[in-house]
């Protein structure tokens, strides 16, 4: 079960139940995975770029392209690393993760 959840971490409890043991309920799968310390977590929200925001960021980057590495580290680096995705839907996504990976 754990291998299936980690292999395709976007899968649902129902899908795992269907593949491994069709006669077992998804609640049982959830309890078993929880016993192995594997839980579903909401995927971190991404910044959605539209054309105006992308242009604004590009303009800022070009205006600061002369900065040295130290200047970037001191002034522009963020503590939280996130991915940025242009477009895309706003549907909430869930994935399997261990608590320390959250």
PyMOL commands that set and color helices and strands:
alter all, ss='L'
color gray80, all
select helices_A, chain A and resi 2-7+13-20+26-35+51-63+69-75+99-101
alter helices_A, ss='H'
color red, helices_A
select strands_A, chain A and resi 38-42+47-49+84-86+94-98
alter strands_A, ss='S'
color yellow, strands_A
deselect
rebuild
show_as cartoon
